[in-house]
Amino acid sequence: MYAVEVRDHVMIAHSIKGEVFGPAQKLHGATYVIDVRFMRAELDENDIVVDIGLALDAVKETLASINYSNLDEHPDFRGRRSTTEAVAKWVFDKIKAAIGAGKLGPNAKGLKALKITLHESHNALASYEAGL
């Protein structure tokens, strides 16, 4: 499987309800470094996985809606926990929709899988990966 990965980051605030989350139950900030890996079995007719420029644009556009925001107040997270895992799935769904809408070019429809990795610190990360 071929892969191309792009990276960006966001700064958010949130609190995560539940005893298991300890001090993270209080409102706190986080800077996520986000890797988006695009995968396909065969290269397209241009010998690429996906147009990197369009991929970067789609990731930047996706993350703009949560950057410098409090996820507790974001409509997509209202009533649910904004754990790192949940945010990874949210990014996956938004990028998958961007692919479907043609924002990564027509050849992106040949992508077979997508993996989103959120680094919440230098020693902890969470990811979500699935086929397209």
Buried (B, 14 or more C-beta within 10 A) or exposed (E): EBEBBBEBEBEBBBBBEEEEEEEBEEEEEBEBBBBBBBBBEEEBEEEBBBBBEBBBBBBEEBBEEBBEBBBBEBEBBEEEBBBBEBBBBBBBBBBBEBBEEEBBBEBBEBBBBBBBBBBBEEEEBBBBEEEB
